[in-house]
Amino acid sequence: MTNDIENCSYYSPLIMGLVDDELSPEEKHAVNQHLIRCQSCREEYETFAAQDTRLGTASFVEPTDMILDQLWKTPFNRLARYGGLFLMLGGYLGFMLFAVIEVWKDKETLPAIFIIGILIGVLMLFLQALIERLKTYKKDPYKDIKR
Ligand SMILES: [Zn+2]
């Protein structure tokens, strides 16, 4: 029994090493053998492992991501975002309509047709990017975990 207690103080730093995955294969084997036999060290290992996981999860989310996420979830910012988007799209469509009418009035304005082509192309790219962004947002596995 006295031996066991001495062993435990010997294994304690190795348990931390095991959690951090810093041990040689021999050390790992020795610690594992001790963990199989010793419940108190097993509990210590599990405590360290749980702490390690929590730290890992916390550092996994970049602070900037969290800030962006909070901004996204603030009602005012969401409104501003959609409002801005709506105004931008509305302005864009209006401008395109204007260009179409101009071409309609004077059928020989070829450059205007090119401009319309560019406008529609940019709009399509923009919409595609927007759809991709929304898809990514829906797929985000951490969306529901955060408050
Ligand atoms: Zn022990």
Residues whose N, C-alpha, C, O or C-beta is under 5 A from the ligand:
A	BS01	ZN	D4 C8 C38 C41
